[in-house]
Amino acid sequence: MEKTSRIQGFYKLPLEERRRIVCEWAGLTEEECRTLSEFGNLPVKIGDSMIENVIGAMSYPFAVATNFLINGRDYLVPMVIEETSVVAAASNAARMLRHGKGILANAERQEMISQIHLVKVNSPRFKAMKIIEAKKELLDYAAQQDPTLLKYGGGPRDLEVRAMEHPALGGVIIVHLVVDVRDAMGANTVNTMAEAIAPLLEKITGGEARLRIVSNHAVYRVTRAWAATPVEEVGGLEVARRIMEASILAEIDPYRAVTHNKGIMNGVIAVALATGQDHRAIEAGAHAYASRTGVYKPLSYWEVTSDNYLAGSLEIPLQIGVVGGAVKVHPVAKIALKILGVNTARELAEVMAAVGLAQNLAALRALVTEGIQKGHMRLHARNLAIMAGASGDLIDKIAEKMIRDGRIRYDYAKQLVEKALQGEPLD
């Protein structure tokens, strides 16, 4: 019979049965199926409850970045990432930025936006005024949806209204419900409030509510990080000037800005993964913020001061939480927060922004000195040696040989491992 992905009631089957079906479908070996069944530090019951159609789990390395001094306090920063050199680079840059109180960071507002889109509204600009007229009643009603949030000092803060027209939709009104979500990421909270006030908005406008959902363009949740360090810490005045030049190139060239920001996100997302955050929302929000002027721009800037300091600054929206969601379900996410010693979303955001700034410095410094590939390829060589079957001291010997010969390839690693295992000298 021809294979089909239409498997009725698949989600109702026990996890083991779902895995058996997939193993048969893909022709997996017994060893491959056994690998899928290993959940590691994620309990099977929790993993099966977090998402749908679970058949296994996948582990990523969990590391800590050292040397971070943020707002005068030392941190070991958990990071989960598969890319070599990122953790080492962050730790090295953090060491360079320990001058004074280290990296300074500030996350003030913790407000999320939920949108209600109303269509088929007659006289949308006039109806927008009617919504503003009813703002207090609407905010009060939204607040009633989450008494717990109010108890902790959060709740609805503002209502923003835009009116426009579209040939296919008629009059359109877009309402932004701005909510202080305190220490939560807040999507579920603001979505509930948006759905609650949507019927009231329909009554006021005579329109039809279409979308009632959070916006991940989190412009009211921006975190800032900044630091200044003597140019000697980064390799001298000439290196510092080249870092500034690389920053300027990111300002004037969107193609460069994208990769500049990717380096920042290497750090931010690694911390987000370790602490169980919605990293897709963070990534989407960061890139939207970088484009807010209509041209894609860097999230960070570096300059050399008149007294020979290299100074960097970063602005990034961070929609994160330390209550609710995976952060309170996944056992390793809970451990990561304990290692960090953070209790609020604000402090976690400040750490993440600081890591992003340090990661950016590390990338720029590598680019303007030895090049990004030297350190990266050294670690890549070790990975290839392991893949080729090396273990123990042989890993570094094979990696060094590949680097010296300028042949960092799997086939060459395999050849060297076989040679070593037969007792032949590598040189």
Backbone torsions as a table, in degrees:
resi	resn	phi	psi	omega
1	MET	NA	147.0	177.7
2	GLU	-71.0	138.3	179.6
3	LYS	-67.2	145.8	175.9
4	THR	-139.1	142.2	176.9
5	SER	-87.0	0.0	176.9
6	ARG	-82.3	91.5	-177.7
7	ILE	-113.1	98.4	-175.7
8	GLN	-63.9	132.1	177.2
9	GLY	70.3	20.5	-178.2
10	PHE	-56.4	-41.9	-176.6
11	TYR	-66.4	-20.2	-179.2
12	LYS	-83.2	-15.1	-175.7
13	LEU	-74.2	152.4	173.4
14	PRO	-60.2	152.5	-177.2
15	LEU	-54.2	-44.4	-177.6
16	GLU	-61.6	-37.1	179.7
17	GLU	-70.4	-39.8	177.0
18	ARG	-60.4	-42.7	-179.4
19	ARG	-65.9	-39.9	178.9
20	ARG	-60.2	-42.5	-179.8
21	ILE	-62.5	-44.2	-178.9
22	VAL	-67.6	-39.9	178.4
23	CYS	-60.6	-41.7	177.9
24	GLU	-67.0	-43.7	-179.5
25	TRP	-56.2	-46.8	-173.2
26	ALA	-91.8	-4.2	-178.3
27	GLY	65.8	37.1	-179.3
28	LEU	-72.2	149.0	177.6
29	THR	-76.4	167.5	177.3
30	GLU	-59.4	-39.4	-179.9
31	GLU	-65.5	-41.6	178.9
32	GLU	-64.4	-40.9	177.9
33	CYS	-66.5	-37.3	178.2
34	ARG	-65.7	-39.0	177.4
35	THR	-61.7	-41.3	178.1
36	LEU	-62.3	-28.7	-175.1
37	SER	-81.1	-7.9	-178.0
38	GLU	-87.4	110.8	-177.1
39	PHE	-92.1	-6.3	177.1
40	GLY	60.7	-128.1	-176.6
41	ASN	-87.9	10.1	174.8
42	LEU	-104.5	111.8	178.6
43	PRO	-56.1	138.1	-176.7
44	VAL	-55.2	-43.9	-177.2
45	LYS	-61.2	-40.5	178.9
46	ILE	-69.5	-45.0	179.3
47	GLY	-58.7	-41.4	-178.7
48	ASP	-69.5	-22.1	-178.5
49	SER	-92.4	-14.6	-174.3
50	MET	-77.2	-41.0	179.1
51	ILE	-137.4	-177.5	-174.1
52	GLU	-98.6	157.3	172.2
53	ASN	57.1	34.6	-177.8
54	VAL	-65.8	136.5	174.4
55	ILE	-126.4	-7.2	-178.8
56	GLY	178.6	-162.9	179.2
57	ALA	-143.1	160.2	-179.5
58	MET	-131.1	126.6	-177.9
59	SER	-97.1	141.2	171.8
60	TYR	-117.4	155.0	178.8
61	PRO	-63.1	138.7	176.6
62	PHE	-111.3	117.7	-176.3
63	ALA	-126.4	172.7	169.9
64	VAL	-126.0	136.9	172.7
65	ALA	-90.0	136.3	-177.3
66	THR	-102.3	175.5	171.2
67	ASN	76.9	3.1	-174.8
68	PHE	-77.9	122.6	172.0
69	LEU	-117.2	111.1	-174.7
70	ILE	-125.3	122.1	-177.3
71	ASN	52.9	36.7	177.1
72	GLY	81.3	4.4	-179.2
73	ARG	-119.4	139.7	179.3
74	ASP	-83.7	141.6	179.1
75	TYR	-134.5	141.5	158.5
76	LEU	-97.5	126.2	-170.5
77	VAL	-108.9	112.8	176.6
78	PRO	-66.1	137.3	178.8
79	MET	-139.0	135.7	175.6
80	VAL	-119.8	116.4	-176.7
81	ILE	-162.9	153.4	-179.8
82	GLU	-101.3	-9.3	-174.2
83	GLU	-84.6	125.6	179.8
84	THR	-64.9	150.7	173.6
85	SER	81.4	-13.1	-176.0
86	VAL	-65.1	-49.2	-177.1
87	VAL	-66.2	-43.3	178.8
88	ALA	-62.2	-41.2	-179.4
89	ALA	-65.5	-42.7	179.2
90	ALA	-62.6	-43.2	-179.8
91	SER	-63.4	-41.0	-179.1
92	ASN	-66.6	-43.6	179.6
93	ALA	-67.8	-36.3	177.9
94	ALA	-61.2	-37.0	176.4
95	ARG	-62.0	-39.5	179.5
96	MET	-67.6	-23.1	-173.6
97	LEU	-105.1	26.1	179.9
98	ARG	-87.9	5.1	179.6
99	HIS	-61.2	135.2	179.6
100	GLY	64.1	-125.0	177.7
101	LYS	-90.7	12.8	178.8
102	GLY	79.4	-143.7	177.8
103	ILE	-80.5	128.6	176.0
104	LEU	-96.1	141.8	-178.3
105	ALA	-147.2	150.4	-179.6
106	ASN	-147.8	126.7	173.7
107	ALA	-121.6	110.2	-174.9
108	GLU	-93.9	-85.0	-176.4
109	ARG	-69.3	139.5	176.4
110	GLN	-120.3	56.7	-172.9
111	GLU	-111.2	132.9	177.3
112	MET	-109.7	154.4	179.2
113	ILE	-107.6	130.9	168.3
114	SER	-114.6	136.1	-175.7
115	GLN	-104.4	140.2	168.1
116	ILE	-121.1	117.5	179.2
117	HIS	-100.2	120.2	178.1
118	LEU	-107.6	132.1	179.7
119	VAL	-120.3	169.0	179.3
120	LYS	57.6	43.4	-179.6
121	VAL	-99.5	123.5	174.2
122	ASN	-77.1	139.0	-179.6
123	SER	50.8	61.3	-172.8
124	PRO	-60.7	-34.5	-178.4
125	ARG	-69.5	-38.5	176.9
126	PHE	-68.1	-41.2	-180.0
127	LYS	-66.7	-28.9	176.3
128	ALA	-62.8	-38.2	177.3
129	MET	-64.9	-35.5	179.5
130	LYS	-66.3	-35.3	176.9
131	ILE	-65.7	-44.4	178.7
132	ILE	-61.4	-37.6	178.0
133	GLU	-60.9	-33.1	-178.2
134	ALA	-97.9	15.9	-173.8
135	LYS	-54.6	-49.0	-175.7
136	LYS	-59.6	-45.7	-179.8
137	GLU	-63.0	-39.8	-179.8
138	LEU	-67.2	-42.6	178.4
139	LEU	-65.9	-40.0	179.0
140	ASP	-62.7	-41.8	-179.1
141	TYR	-68.4	-39.4	177.5
142	ALA	-62.6	-39.3	-178.5
143	ALA	-62.4	-31.6	-178.3
144	GLN	-66.3	-16.4	-175.9
145	GLN	-76.2	-16.1	-176.8
146	ASP	-144.6	78.1	179.5
147	PRO	-60.5	-31.7	-179.8
148	THR	-64.2	-42.7	178.3
149	LEU	-61.3	-41.5	178.5
150	LEU	-62.3	-38.4	-179.5
151	LYS	-59.5	-34.1	-179.1
152	TYR	-94.9	13.4	174.2
153	GLY	91.1	4.9	178.6
154	GLY	-95.5	-166.2	177.8
155	GLY	128.0	177.4	-179.5
156	PRO	-60.5	138.3	-178.8
157	ARG	-117.5	-30.6	-175.9
158	ASP	-160.6	164.8	176.4
159	LEU	-132.3	121.1	179.6
160	GLU	-112.5	140.7	-173.6
161	VAL	-131.9	132.8	173.9
162	ARG	-126.2	143.2	179.0
163	ALA	-124.0	143.0	178.8
164	MET	-161.0	177.5	177.2
165	GLU	-133.5	150.5	179.4
166	HIS	-143.7	137.8	-176.5
167	PRO	-54.6	-36.5	-176.5
168	ALA	-87.0	-19.7	-173.7
169	LEU	-113.6	-10.4	-174.7
170	GLY	74.5	-148.6	176.4
171	GLY	-70.5	134.9	-177.8
172	VAL	-123.1	133.5	172.0
173	ILE	-123.5	129.6	177.7
174	ILE	-112.5	119.9	-179.1
175	VAL	-107.9	130.2	175.0
176	HIS	-106.6	116.7	173.4
177	LEU	-94.8	114.3	-176.6
178	VAL	-98.2	121.5	-172.4
179	VAL	-127.6	130.3	171.4
180	ASP	-78.7	112.0	-174.4
181	VAL	-99.7	5.5	176.6
182	ARG	56.8	-116.5	-173.3
183	ASP	-98.6	11.4	177.2
184	ALA	-98.3	158.2	168.6
185	MET	-63.4	-42.8	166.1
186	GLY	99.4	-4.2	-176.0
187	ALA	-59.9	-49.4	-178.6
188	ASN	-61.7	-40.1	-179.4
189	THR	-61.7	-51.6	-175.8
190	VAL	-72.0	-30.0	175.9
191	ASN	-63.9	-41.9	178.5
192	THR	-61.7	-43.1	179.8
193	MET	-66.1	-39.9	179.4
194	ALA	-63.5	-42.4	178.9
195	GLU	-65.3	-32.3	-178.7
196	ALA	-70.0	-40.5	-175.8
197	ILE	-89.2	-9.4	-178.7
198	ALA	-56.4	-46.1	178.6
199	PRO	-61.2	-35.0	178.0
200	LEU	-65.7	-40.2	178.6
201	LEU	-67.1	-36.3	175.9
202	GLU	-62.8	-40.6	-179.5
203	LYS	-65.7	-40.1	-179.3
204	ILE	-68.9	-38.7	-171.2
205	THR	-99.9	-21.4	-172.9
206	GLY	75.6	6.3	179.6
207	GLY	-94.1	-174.9	-179.6
208	GLU	-117.7	126.5	178.5
209	ALA	-76.6	124.6	180.0
210	ARG	-101.5	-65.4	-176.6
211	LEU	-106.6	137.4	179.1
212	ARG	-139.5	86.5	-170.4
213	ILE	-157.5	157.1	178.8
214	VAL	-59.1	149.0	168.0
215	SER	-102.0	130.4	177.4
216	ASN	-87.1	8.2	170.5
217	HIS	-85.8	80.1	-167.1
218	ALA	-85.2	67.4	-175.3
219	VAL	-71.0	-14.2	178.1
220	TYR	-102.4	19.6	179.3
221	ARG	-135.1	41.7	-175.8
222	VAL	-82.6	133.4	175.5
223	THR	-111.7	139.4	-179.7
224	ARG	-117.1	140.9	175.7
225	ALA	-135.3	142.5	-179.8
226	TRP	-151.6	155.2	-178.4
227	ALA	-160.6	151.9	174.5
228	ALA	-136.1	133.9	-178.2
229	THR	-137.9	145.7	177.0
230	PRO	-55.5	141.3	-175.2
231	VAL	-59.5	-25.1	179.1
232	GLU	-61.8	-28.2	-178.2
233	GLU	-67.9	-24.2	-177.6
234	VAL	-106.2	4.6	177.7
235	GLY	114.8	8.3	176.6
236	GLY	109.5	172.9	-174.6
237	LEU	-63.5	-39.5	-178.1
238	GLU	-65.4	-42.2	177.8
239	VAL	-64.1	-42.4	179.4
240	ALA	-60.7	-41.9	178.6
241	ARG	-64.7	-37.1	178.5
242	ARG	-68.2	-36.0	175.4
243	ILE	-62.8	-42.2	176.7
244	MET	-61.6	-41.8	178.8
245	GLU	-62.6	-40.6	177.6
246	ALA	-63.8	-36.5	177.0
247	SER	-64.7	-41.6	179.3
248	ILE	-64.5	-40.1	178.2
249	LEU	-60.2	-36.2	176.7
250	ALA	-67.8	-30.9	177.8
251	GLU	-68.0	-37.3	-172.6
252	ILE	-97.0	-10.8	-176.0
253	ASP	-129.2	105.7	-179.4
254	PRO	-57.9	-33.0	179.0
255	TYR	-62.3	-39.6	176.9
256	ARG	-72.7	-37.3	-177.9
257	ALA	-59.7	-37.8	-179.8
258	VAL	-61.0	-45.8	-179.0
259	THR	-72.9	-35.3	173.4
260	HIS	-55.3	-48.0	-179.2
261	ASN	-71.7	-30.5	176.8
262	LYS	-60.1	-39.4	177.6
263	GLY	-62.2	-38.9	175.4
264	ILE	-61.8	-45.8	-176.6
265	MET	-69.0	-22.4	173.3
266	ASN	-53.2	-44.3	179.6
267	GLY	-76.1	-47.6	-176.1
268	VAL	-60.9	-48.1	-175.9
269	ILE	-71.4	-31.5	177.0
270	ALA	-62.2	-40.1	176.8
271	VAL	-70.7	-38.4	178.8
272	ALA	-61.0	-43.3	178.8
273	LEU	-64.9	-41.5	-179.2
274	ALA	-63.2	-33.3	-175.1
275	THR	-102.4	11.6	172.6
276	GLY	72.8	33.5	-178.8
277	GLN	-89.3	165.5	174.4
278	ASP	-80.6	86.5	-174.2
279	HIS	-70.0	-22.7	176.4
280	ARG	-66.7	-40.9	178.2
281	ALA	-64.8	-41.9	179.6
282	ILE	-61.7	-46.8	-178.5
283	GLU	-62.8	-47.0	-179.9
284	ALA	-61.4	-44.5	-178.8
285	GLY	-65.1	-39.3	-179.1
286	ALA	-64.5	-44.7	-178.2
287	HIS	-72.5	-31.7	174.1
288	ALA	-64.9	-41.2	179.6
289	TYR	-64.3	-37.8	178.0
290	ALA	-64.7	-20.3	-177.3
291	SER	-105.2	9.3	-169.7
292	ARG	-64.3	-21.1	179.0
293	THR	-86.5	-4.8	-175.2
294	GLY	98.6	-9.8	175.9
295	VAL	-129.0	133.1	-179.1
296	TYR	-67.0	125.5	-175.5
297	LYS	-126.4	162.4	175.8
298	PRO	-70.5	152.5	177.0
299	LEU	-85.9	-14.2	-178.9
300	SER	-131.5	159.3	-179.6
301	TYR	-140.3	143.2	179.4
302	TRP	-127.5	141.8	178.5
303	GLU	-148.5	156.1	176.0
304	VAL	-100.1	124.6	-177.3
305	THR	-81.3	168.0	-178.3
306	SER	-65.5	-23.7	179.1
307	ASP	-100.3	25.6	173.3
308	ASN	62.2	49.7	168.2
309	TYR	-114.2	145.1	169.7
310	LEU	-93.3	119.7	-175.8
311	ALA	-116.8	131.5	179.7
312	GLY	-126.5	149.1	177.3
313	SER	-141.4	150.6	-176.0
314	LEU	-141.5	138.2	171.0
315	GLU	-126.5	127.2	-178.9
316	ILE	-151.5	133.0	174.1
317	PRO	-76.6	132.1	-178.1
318	LEU	-129.7	103.5	179.7
319	GLN	-94.4	88.6	-172.7
320	ILE	-132.5	171.1	179.5
321	GLY	-153.4	160.0	174.2
322	VAL	-118.2	5.3	173.8
323	VAL	-129.8	145.7	177.8
324	GLY	76.6	167.0	176.7
325	GLY	66.6	-160.0	-176.1
326	ALA	-63.6	-25.9	-177.0
327	VAL	-61.0	-26.5	179.2
328	LYS	-107.0	4.8	179.8
329	VAL	-109.6	-47.2	-176.0
330	HIS	-75.5	124.0	-176.3
331	PRO	-61.3	-33.7	-178.6
332	VAL	-74.5	-34.1	175.8
333	ALA	-61.2	-39.3	178.7
334	LYS	-65.9	-38.7	177.6
335	ILE	-65.9	-40.0	179.8
336	ALA	-59.8	-43.9	178.5
337	LEU	-64.0	-35.3	179.1
338	LYS	-68.3	-40.2	176.6
339	ILE	-61.7	-42.8	178.8
340	LEU	-67.6	-34.5	-177.1
341	GLY	73.2	31.4	178.5
342	VAL	-102.9	145.6	-179.1
343	ASN	-121.2	-8.4	-177.4
344	THR	-128.7	155.7	176.7
345	ALA	-64.3	-34.7	179.6
346	ARG	-60.0	-48.4	-177.6
347	GLU	-67.2	-38.7	177.3
348	LEU	-62.6	-41.3	177.8
349	ALA	-61.9	-40.5	179.7
350	GLU	-64.3	-40.2	176.7
351	VAL	-63.7	-45.2	-178.0
352	MET	-63.2	-41.2	178.6
353	ALA	-65.8	-39.8	178.5
354	ALA	-63.0	-41.3	177.9
355	VAL	-64.2	-40.8	177.7
356	GLY	-60.1	-41.0	179.6
357	LEU	-66.5	-44.3	179.0
358	ALA	-63.6	-42.5	179.6
359	GLN	-61.2	-39.2	178.9
360	ASN	-64.0	-44.1	177.8
361	LEU	-60.3	-44.7	-179.4
362	ALA	-59.3	-43.5	-179.0
363	ALA	-65.7	-46.3	-178.7
364	LEU	-64.4	-41.7	-180.0
365	ARG	-62.8	-42.5	178.1
366	ALA	-63.2	-41.5	-178.0
367	LEU	-62.6	-37.3	-174.4
368	VAL	-93.9	-0.1	177.6
369	THR	-118.2	-96.4	-174.6
370	GLU	-81.8	-10.2	-174.6
371	GLY	93.6	151.5	-173.1
372	ILE	-70.3	-22.5	-170.2
373	GLN	-80.8	-23.9	-171.8
374	LYS	-60.3	-56.3	179.2
375	GLY	-68.1	-39.1	-178.9
376	HIS	-62.5	-45.2	-176.5
377	MET	-71.5	-26.3	176.1
378	ARG	-62.8	-45.4	178.5
379	LEU	-70.4	-35.6	177.7
380	HIS	-62.9	-37.2	179.5
381	ALA	-63.5	-39.1	177.9
382	ARG	-64.2	-41.9	178.8
383	ASN	-61.5	-41.7	179.3
384	LEU	-64.7	-38.8	179.3
385	ALA	-62.6	-41.6	178.5
386	ILE	-65.3	-44.9	178.5
387	MET	-59.0	-32.8	-177.0
388	ALA	-81.6	-4.3	175.1
389	GLY	109.8	4.5	179.0
390	ALA	-74.6	151.3	176.3
391	SER	-147.0	163.0	178.2
392	GLY	58.8	-139.5	-177.7
393	ASP	-65.0	-22.4	-177.4
394	LEU	-64.8	-27.2	-179.4
395	ILE	-57.7	-52.8	-178.1
396	ASP	-68.5	-33.9	178.8
397	LYS	-64.7	-43.0	178.9
398	ILE	-66.4	-43.5	-179.7
399	ALA	-61.1	-46.4	-179.4
400	GLU	-62.8	-39.8	178.9
401	LYS	-62.9	-43.6	178.7
402	MET	-63.0	-39.7	-179.4
403	ILE	-66.9	-45.8	179.4
404	ARG	-59.8	-38.8	-177.4
405	ASP	-84.1	-8.7	-178.7
406	GLY	66.9	28.9	-178.4
407	ARG	-127.3	73.8	-177.3
408	ILE	-91.7	80.9	-176.9
409	ARG	-138.5	153.3	-178.2
410	TYR	-64.2	-42.4	-177.1
411	ASP	-62.5	-36.2	178.9
412	TYR	-72.6	-37.7	176.5
413	ALA	-60.6	-43.4	179.8
414	LYS	-62.0	-42.8	179.6
415	GLN	-62.2	-42.4	-179.0
416	LEU	-68.5	-39.6	179.1
417	VAL	-63.0	-46.6	178.9
418	GLU	-60.3	-39.8	178.8
419	LYS	-63.3	-44.9	-178.7
420	ALA	-66.3	-41.1	-177.9
421	LEU	-68.1	-22.6	177.0
422	GLN	-87.8	3.1	177.0
423	GLY	83.9	9.0	179.4
424	GLU	-84.0	144.5	178.2
425	PRO	-68.0	146.4	-179.3
426	LEU	-79.7	-24.1	-178.7
427	ASP	-100.6	NA	NA
